[in-house]
Amino acid sequence: MTAPITQTSEQRERAVQFLAHQISPEILSDVRMLMQNKQTPWHLAAHFGLGLRVRNSLRDAGLTFDDVWLDDHWFELVEEAAR
C-alpha cells in the first residue's frame, strides 16, 4: 500500500498567498459565500472552470504539486485564500 501524497505547509502557504493575489476579490467573495452552504460542496461544479484555471495558474507560476494531489485539493487552497 502506498503512502498518501501530501504537500509541505510551505508549499501550501506559497500557493495560498499566490491565489489570494491572483484571484479577483469578487470571486474570493463568492467562494466565501458558497463555503457557508455546508450541504452543497461548491467546488464540485467549479472543478473544470475555476478549478482548471487555478491548477494551471499554479503550474504556470512554478508552484509544483503532485498532479493527483492538486486535482483533489485545489479547492482547499482557494478556500484558504478566500479566508
Sequence and secondary structure as in RCSB ss.txt:
>XXXX:A:sequence
MTAPITQTSEQRERAVQFLAHQISPEILSDVRMLMQNKQTPWHLAAHFGLGLRVRNSLRDAGLTFDDVWLDDHWF
ELVEEAAR
>XXXX:A:secstr
        HHHHHHHHHHHHHHS HHHHHHHHHHHT TTS HHHHHTTTHHHHHHHHHHHTT    HHHHHHHHH
HHHHHHH 
